[in-house]
Amino acid sequence: MGSSATLAPTQSTSQTRPTSRTLVNERRPAKVQVTTRDPTMARSGRNADPLSAGSDNLKSRSRNVESRPTRGDSRAAEQQPPPPPPPPPAATWEPAATLLPHTSAPLASRVSIPPVASSAPQAIQPRPLAELSLNAQEAAIIEDLLFVFMGFEGQYIRFAKGYNPHEERDRLSGPQWRILSGLDPSLLDLTQSMLRMASHYTALEMFVDVQSREEFGAVNHALCASIRRYLQEYLVMVVQLETQFLNDKNFTLQQLNVHILPSSHLMAQMYGLALELLKRNALLDDDSDESSDSSDDDFDHIIEQLRDGGDLVPGNMTGKKICKGGVVLGLITKRLESLSGDPSARVLLTTLLRDASRPYMAMLNEWLHHGSINDPHAEFLIKEQKSIRRDRLEQDYTDEYWERRYTIRDHDVPPQLEAVKDKVLLAGKYLNVVRECGGVDVSRKMQDVPNSFDDNRFLENVSSAYAHANGSLMQLLLTTHELPARLRSLKHYFFLDPSDYFNYFLELGTSELRKPVKVVNTGKLQSLLDLVLRQPGSIVCLDKFKEDVKVEMNEITLLKSLQRVVNITGIEQGEALQLTSNQPLEGDKNATGFTSLQLDYTVPFPVSLVISRKTIWRYQALFRYLLSLRYLETQLSVTWYTHASGTAWTHRSSNRMLEIWKRRVWTLRARMLVFVQQLLYFCTAEVIEPNWQKLMNTLREIENNCAGVTTQDGTSTPRASSSSKKPHTVDGLMQEHVDFLDTCLKECMLTNSKLLRIHSKLMQTCSIFATYTNWLSRELEKSDPDLTGNTKPPNMTDDQWRQFLVIRGQRQQQQSKDGDTTMENDKSPETRMNELFEVIRKWESNFSRHLQILLDALNHYAATETVVLLSLCARLSTANQGTEYAGLRSEEEGGHGGGS
C-alpha cells in the first residue's frame, strides 16, 4: 500500500474528490455486514454505533482509506491479491443492548446506553487521522458527525473525558465532544462548531425523558411532547443528510454545516429553555434559592398527598419545589418576550407555548365552566384544600370554607392570567357553590372555548365565565334561598326590631333567667321562645325562618369576649374571632341567665356563605349589648316603680335631711335612666337603622342588576347600573354584609378597648344601684322616725299604714327566719343618716366621674375616628349637667378617673 502523503502532490483536486466517493461506496458492504452481525440497529438506516461492529469491518474500512487514494489506482488495486484477514482480537468484546425498567415517563427510551468508545479493545480502534488524506478525513468526519448528531460516538469523534453517559445530570447538561488528534485544521474548526448541536440534541432527548415523568405535571408533559416532535423532525433531517451524503459525490463538510444551521438555531433555543427549567428543578445545580419562596405551599401539598394516601415524590425530587404548571408557562412567555426580535425563535417558542398551555387551558375551562378542579399534579393556579368540607360550616368561625378551601398559588400564576387571577378564582368558587346546589350540569360538554393562550377569545372567555358564575350564584342566593328575607329575620331577632315579642319572652322567663347560668334550663327557655314566636298578632309570627332561632347560654361575659377580640393584633383578617372558640375564656362565676342569654341562628348552605359563623358572632355581640341595655333599662324602670309606689319613698318624712337624700336618689336614678335610654336610642336609631337601610338599598340594587337577559345557553347577562360604579359580586355582597356589622360594632363603641372599660364601669354602677334598691328601701324605713314606731304618721292614710305594717311584719319575720342579728337597729338615727348620704355620694361621684370620662373619650374619638359619636356625646352630656364633673376634664384627671 502506498502512502497518501506521497501521492497527494501528483494528483489534481478533481481527481481527489472521487477518492472520497469511492471510499464511501467501498464502505457499503461493510455496513451491511455490521447490520447483519449486530441486531441493535441504528436510526436513519445506518449503524447506531460504529464501534459495535466487529474488528474485521473496522480494519477493512481503514484499509479502504489507504488503498483508494485516487481513481487512477483502482485498476492496479484490482490486480493486487486480496489482503490477508486480520488476526483475531485477544479478548472478545461483544456489547449487547438490554431493556431498562419502566419509569413514570411512558415514552422514555428503554434501550440501554451503548458502551463508550474508550472501553473498546485496542485491536478494533480506527486508523489515526494523521495517516488519512484530507478528503478521506472529510469523508470520515462527515460520517462520524451523522452518528454524533444522533447522540452516538463516532470513530474519531468521542465523548470528552469526565462525561459519563450513565449519569443523569451529565446527560441533561449535554456531552462535551473531543476529536481525535490528527484532523486537518481546516476541518477542525467547522467540525467543532457543529458539535454544539449534537450536545443540544442529547441534552434535549434526556430532558424529554426526565420531564415526562408523572410528578412533573401535564404542562411539562405537553411541552415534552412538543419538543419530541421537533426532535423527530430533527432526526428526519439527519436521515436526509445521510442520504445526500451517500448519493452526492460532491457533498462536503461545508455543505453539511449550511444544511444544519436552521436546525442548530432551533436546538439551541430549546436547549436554553430546557436548561432554565432544569435549573429551576434543581436537577443541574443547587445554587438557586428560588424554591424556598414557596416552600410552605410545597409542604402543604406534601401533607395533602399523605392525607389522601399518596406517596412522596420519588428520587431526588423529594422535598424539592418542582417547576411545573404556570411557572413553566411563565418561563416560556418570558423567553418569548425577550427573543421576540428573532423570527425563528418567536415561531418556535409560540408553538411550544401553545402546545404546553393546552392541558392548562383544559383545567382552566373545567374550573370556569364546571366549577371543579382536575389537577392531580398541583400545577393549576387555584389550590383546593380538600380537608375543608361543607359540613364544617356550622362550627367555622373563620370562614375557612369560603376563604381557604380555594386559594391562589401566587407563585404559580402564568403571566397571561396575572391580571384576571381574582376573576378566575371567584368564577370557579361561585360556580362550585352553584354546582353543589345542583345548579350546574357537569355532564354538559364545553363548546367553542379557547384551548390555548394565543387564542384571541382567551380573556373574553374568563370574563364571560365570571359574569355567568356571579349571576348564577347571586340569583341562587337572592331568589331561591331568599337572602333578603333571611337578613330581615336576623334583624327581628338580634336587633330586637320589633321588641314586643322579646319583652314578653323576658317576662315569661324571668324566673329562669334570674338563676345562675349553670342551672338555667335552656330547653324551657327554648319552649317559651317558640311559644312567643307563634303568638298571633306579632310580626315575627309571620316569619318563615323562626324555626332557625335557638336559645343558648354563654358563660363568658360580653366585655371579656369583646376585649379578647379587640386586643388581638398581627393576625390575618378573619382569624381574630377564631380564638374565642379555640381558646375559651374563663366564665363569669356570678353570671345569671340575663347576662349570659344569647341567640343562635341556623343557616343552610349556600346562604351560610354570606351569613357565616363569623357574621353570626357579630350579630350575637350586638344582641348581647342591646339586651344588656334593655335589661338595665328594665331594672331602672322597676327601681322607678319602687320609688313611686313604695310607702317608705312616697311618704313625706318629717326629717328634712331624709327628704333631701331621697331627692338625690331620685335624681341619680333619673340620670342613669337617661344615660341608658339615650345610649339605647343612639345604638338602634342612629347606628343600626341607617346602616341597615344602606345594606338594604345595596341588596335592592343587586336584585335589579340580576334581572338581566337570559341567553339560550342559560347564562344571565347582568343589567348595567347607572348608579353603581362597579358591578356587584357575591364577594362584594359578603363584604358589604361584614362591613355593615363592623360599622355597627364600631359606632356602638364595641371595638375600642378604652370605651369598653369605661362603658362597663358605668353599666356596673347602674346595675348595682338598681340591685340595691330594696336595701335602700329598708335602710330608708329604718332611718325615717315616722315609720319606726307603731303610731300612724299624720300624713298617711289608714290603708297605707295597714299595708305598710303588713309589709314590715313580713320582712321582720323573714329576717328572724334567716337568723339576721339586730345590731343594725342599735345604730343612732344620725349614724344611719350619715351612712346613707355617704352611700349616695359614692354612687353619684362614681357615676358622674365615669360619665365625664366617657364624654371626653367620645369627643376625642369623634374627632379622630367617627363623627357619629358627636351626637351621642351631646345626648349624654345632659345626664351630667349640674354636677361637679360637668365640663371638660384635664387629661391627668381623666386618666386617674379611668383607673379607679
VOFI-873640 format. One record per residue (C-alpha): residue in one letter; y, x, z. Coordinates in steps of 0.1 Angstrom, whole numbers, plus 5000, padded with zeros to 4 digits. Layout:
N
AYXZ/...
//
This chain:
900
M500050005000/G503450134991/S506450135014/S509149865007/A511850115017/T510950344987/L510650054962/A513849874971/P516250114953/T514450104920/Q514549724917/S517249474909/T518349184931/S516948934905/Q513549104910/T513749094947/R514148714953/P510748624937/T509148854961/S510248624989/R509048324970/T505648494962/L505348574998/V505748215008/N503248104981/E500748354992/R501048215028/R500047865019/P496247925021/A496748085054/K498447775067/V495647555056/Q493247785073/V495247775106/T495447395104/T491747375100/R490947615128/D493447475153/P493447095157/T496647105179/M498847045148/A502547075144/R505046835134/S506546815099/G503246925082/R503447285095/N501647465123/A503347385155/D502747725169/P502148015146/L500648215175/S497847965178/A496348085145/G493648355145/S494248725142/D492948725107/N495648495095/L498448685111/K497249015098/S496848885063/R500348755064/S501649095075/R499649255046/N501148995022/V504649105032/E503749475024/S501649424993/R504049204974/P507449364974/T508149284937/R506849064909/G506149374888/D503449494912/S501449164911/R499249274882/A498549614899/A497749434931/E495249204913/Q493349514901/Q493049664935/P490049584956/P490549334985/P491349495018/P488649525044/P488649255071/P490349345103/P488349435133/P487749155159/P490049145189/A488949305221/A489448985240/T489148625229/W492448425230/E491948055223/P494847845236/A494047475237/A496147165241/T495546925270/L496846585281/L499246575310/P499046305337/H501145985333/T504745975347/S507045685352/A508545755318/P506245575293/L507345765262/A507446105277/S505346375259/R501946425275/V500946725254/S500647045273/I503147325267/P501847605243/P501547945259/V504348185254/A504148455227/S504348735252/S500948635266/A499248675232/P496948985227/Q498549285211/A496049265182/I497548945168/Q501149045172/P503049035139/R504149345120/P507549475131/L510649355113/A511749705106/E508849755083/L509749455061/S512249435033/L515449245036/N514148945016/A510848945035/Q512848945067/E514848655055/A511748455045/A510048525078/I513248435098/I513648115079/E510048015086/D510448105123/L513647905125/L511947595113/F509547625142/V512247715166/F514247415156/M511347205169/G511247395202/F508347635194/E508448005194/G508148185161/Q506648525152/Y509848715155/I512048465175/R510748405210/F511848285244/A514148515263/K512748695294/G513248485325/Y512748155308/N509747965320/P508847655298/H506847515327/E509947495349/E511747165345/R515147305353/D514747585327/R513847335300/L516647105310/S519147385306/G517747485273/P515847805264/Q517648125255/W516048295225/R515548665217/I514948815182/L512549105179/S514249425171/G514549545135/L516249245119/D518949335095/P522449285109/S523449065080/L520848815091/L521048865128/D524448705135/L523748405113/T520348355130/Q521748375165/S524448115157/M521647865145/L519547925177/R522047725198/M520947405180/A517347485189/S518247525225/H520147195225/Y517147015209/T514747155235/A517047055264/L517646715249/E513946655245/M513346735282/F516446535292/V514946225274/D511646275292/V513346315326/Q515946045324/S513445795311/R511745785345/E511745455362/E514145545390/F517045635366/G517545275356/A517845065325/V521145215313/N519645565313/H516545435296/A518645275268/L520745595265/C517545805262/A516245565235/S519345605215/I519245985219/R515545975209/R516445805176/Y518946085169/L516146345177/Q513846165153/E516446185126/Y516846555135/L513146615130/V513246435097/M515946685087/V513746975098/V510946835076/Q513346805046/L514547165052/E510947285053/T510147105020/Q513247255004/F512247605017/L508747565002/N509847434969/D513147614962/K512747984954/N516548034959/F516647884993/T518448125016/L519348155053/Q523048085044/Q521947755027/L519947665058/N522947725080/V525147495058/H522547215059/I522247215097/L525947225105/P526446845109/S523246815130/S524247115150/H527546955159/L525946625170/M523246805190/A526047005208/Q527846685217/M524746515230/Y523846835249/G527246835266/L526846475277/A523346545289/L524446845308/E527146645326/L524646375336/L522146635348/K524746795370/R525646455385/N522046405393/A521846755409/L519046845385/L520747165373/D522947285400/D523747195436/D527347295438/S528746945433/D529546735463/E530346425444/S527246245456/S528546255492/D531246005483/S528845715481/S526045835504/D526445535526/D525745305496/D522645515488/F521445495523/D521845115522/H519845105490/I517045305506/I516945075536/E516844775513/Q513944925494/L512044995526/R512744635538/D511444495505/G508244705508/G509344965482/D508945345482/L511545615483/V512545785451/P509746035442/G510046405438/N513246605443/M515446295439/T514746165475/G518046125493/K520046215462/K522545985446/I521245915411/C523745895383/K522945565367/G524345235356/G528145215355/V528545585363/V526645675331/L528745435310/G531845585326/L530945935317/I530245835281/T533645645280/K535445945294/R533946185268/L534745935241/E538345925251/S538646305253/L536946355219/S538446065201/G540046315176/D536646435164/P535446175139/S531746265141/A531746285179/R533545955181/V530945785160/L528145945180/L529545855214/T530445505203/T526845445192/L525545595224/L527845375245/R526945065225/D523245125230/A523445225266/S525644925276/R523144665262/P521044635294/Y524144645315/M525644365294/A522444175298/M522744195336/L526444105334/N525743795313/E523043685336/W525443725365/L528343555348/H526443265333/H523543205357/G524843355390/S521743565395/I521243945396/N518244115378/D518944465389/P515744645401/H517344985399/A520544915418/E522845015389/F524844695384/L528444685398/I527544395421/K525344475451/E523244205466/Q522244215503/K519044005502/S518744025540/I521743795544/R520443445539/R522043105537/D520142975568/R522143215590/L525443045582/E525242835614/Q525443145636/D527643355613/Y531043425629/T531843695603/D531443515570/E528643765562/Y527043535536/W530243505516/E531843835521/R528844075523/R525943915505/Y527544015472/T529844315472/I531244555446/R529944905443/D533345065438/H531945405427/D529645245401/V532145025382/P532445105344/P535945175332/Q535644865309/L535244645340/E537644815364/A540444565356/V538244255359/K535744355386/D537144105410/K536743825384/V533243935378/L532343935415/L533943585420/A532443435389/G528943525399/K529543425436/Y530843085426/L528043025401/N525543145426/V526642875451/V526542615424/R523142735413/E521742705449/C523042345450/G521242265417/G524342265395/V523342545371/D520442525346/V519042875348/S516442795321/R519242745296/K519443045273/M522743215268/Q524043185233/D526743365214/V527543615242/P528643975237/N525844225242/S527844545243/F531244675255/D532544735220/D532344355212/N535944215209/R534843905229/F533944105259/L536944035281/E537143685269/N533543625280/V534443735315/S537543525317/S535843215304/A532843255327/Y535143305356/A537142985348/H533942785343/A532442905376/N535642845395/G536042505381/S532442415388/L532442515424/M535842365430/Q534642035416/L531542055437/L533542115469/L536341865463/T534341575447/T530641595455/H530941735491/E534441575498/L536141875513/P539541695519/A537741425539/R535941695559/L539241865567/R540841535578/S537841475600/L538341815616/K541941725623/H540941405641/Y538641575665/F540041925670/F543741845668/L543441515687/D545141315660/P544941035670/S544141105706/D543540745718/Y539740785714/F539741115733/N541740985762/Y539240715765/F536440975764/L538141175791/E538440865813/L534740785809/G533641135815/T535941225844/S533241225870/E531141455849/L533941685838/R535141745874/K531841915882/P531242295879/V530442385844/K526842495853/V525942145865/V527641945838/N525341715819/T526141785783/G523741525770/K525541255790/L528941365776/Q527541365741/S526341005746/L529840905759/L531441065729/D529140895705/L529940565722/V533740625720/L533540735683/R531740405674/Q534240195693/P535639925669/G539339945662/S539640325663/I540440535633/V537540775640/C535140475638/L535540485600/D534940855598/K531640915579/F531241255594/K531441155631/E527741245634/D528541605629/V530741635661/K528941785691/V529941845727/E529342185743/M530442385773/N531942735770/E532042915804/I534343185790/T537943085796/L540243035766/L542543315779/K539743575781/S538343495747/L541743495730/Q542743825748/R539443985737/V540243895701/V543943995700/N543344325718/I540744445692/T542244695667/G540944915639/I538244675628/E537744535593/Q539144195585/G536843925597/E535044135623/A537244065653/L535643735660/Q532243875659/L532444045693/T532943715710/S529343625702/N527743965702/Q529244085735/P529643775757/L532243805784/E531643715820/G532043345827/D534643195850/K533043115883/N535542845891/A535242685856/T534842305855/G533942065828/F537542005819/T538342375815/S535142455796/L534842155773/Q534942225736/L533742055705/D531442195677/Y531142075642/T528142095619/V529042165582/P526442165554/F526342415526/P528342485505/V531242335524/S530342585552/L531742855529/V535242705534/I534742565569/S532742865582/R531942955617/K534943185617/T537242895610/I535442665634/W536142925661/R539842895653/Y539642515654/Q537942545688/A540642775701/L543342535691/F541442245705/R540842405739/Y544542495741/L545642145732/L543142005756/S544442225784/L547942095778/R546741735777/Y544741775809/L547641945826/E549941665815/T547441415829/Q547341595862/L551141605864/S551141235855/V548741155883/T551041355906/W553941155894/Y552040835901/T551140965936/H554841045943/A555840705930/S553240495948/G552240685979/T553640556012/A554540896025/W556540965994/T558240625989/H559140576025/R562740686032/S562440906062/S564940926090/N564741306087/R567341416061/M565741756056/L562441596047/E564141386021/I565741696006/W562341856005/K560841555987/R563541565961/R562841935954/V559141855950/W560041575925/T562441795906/L559842075903/R557241815891/A559641685865/R560442035853/M556742115850/L556141785832/V559041865808/F557542215802/V554142085794/Q555241785772/Q557741995752/L555042265746/L552542005735/Y555041835712/F556042165697/C552442265690/T551541935674/A554641815657/E556442135648/V553442375642/I550242195633/E551541895614/P553942085590/N551342345582/W548742075578/Q550941895552/K551242225533/L547542265532/M547041905520/N549641955493/T547742255481/L544542055481/R546141775461/E547442025436/I544042185432/E542441835427/N544941765399/N544242105383/C540542045384/A540941725365/G540641915332/V538941865299/T535141895299/T533742055268/Q530441995251/D528642275269/G529642135303/T532442375310/S535642245325/T539042375314/P541542365343/R544842195336/A547742425337/S550042365367/S553742395363/S554442425400/S551942695407/K552543055396/K548843145397/P545642945392/H543842825422/T540442965430/V537842895456/D538643225473/G542243125472/L541442785488/M539342965515/Q542243195522/E544742905523/H542542745550/V542243055571/D546043125567/F546742765579/L544642825611/D546043175616/T549543045613/C548842765638/L547343015662/K550343255659/E553042995662/C551242835691/M551543175708/L547843235710/T547743565692/N550243755713/S548743905745/K552143915764/L552843555756/L549343465766/R549643625800/I553043455807/H551743125795/S548643155816/K550743215848/L552842915840/M549842685834/Q548142815865/T551342745886/C551542385872/S547742335878/I547942455914/F550942235921/A549141925907/T545942015925/Y547642045959/T549441715956/N547041545981/W547541836006/L551341796003/S550941426009/R549041496041/E551541756053/L554441526045/E552841246065/K552341486095/S555941606092/D557541266090/P558341146125/D558440786113/L554740806102/T553141006130/G553440726156/N551840386158/T555140196155/K556140056122/P559340206108/P562239966104/N562540016066/M558839956059/T557239616052/D554239486072/D551939506041/Q552939866036/W552439956072/R549039796073/Q547939976041/F549240306055/L547240256087/V544040186068/I544540506047/R545340716077/G542340586096/Q540040666067/R541541016064/Q541141086101/Q537540956101/Q536741186071/Q538341486089/S536341426121/K533141396100/D533941716082/G534541886116/D538141976110/T540042106140/T543241966153/M545142296156/E547342186128/N548541886149/D549842126176/K552542266153/S556042166161/P558041956135/E560342246129/T557442476121/R555942226097/M559242176080/N559842546076/E556342586061/L556842306036/F560142456025/E558542796022/V555742656000/I558142465977/R560442775975/K557542995963/W556442745937/E560042705925/S560543075923/N557243145906/F557642875880/S561342945873/R560843325871/H557843305847/L559543035826/Q562643255822/I560343555812/L558743325787/L562143225773/D563243585770/A560043675752/L560343375729/N563843485719/H562643835712/Y559643725691/A561643465673/A564043735661/T561243985652/E558243775641/T558643405636/V561743195637/V559842885646/L559842985683/L563542935685/S563142555686/L560642585715/C563042825733/A565842565730/R563542285743/L562142485772/S565542615783/T566342265796/A563542295822/N565242595837/Q568842485838/G570542485872/T568242745887/E568943095898/Y566843225869/A568743045842/G570243265815/L569043595800/R567543845824/S567544225822/E564544395808/E563844555841/E563744225859/G561744075831/G559144345834/H559044315872/G558543935869/G555843965844/G553844185867/S554043955897/
//
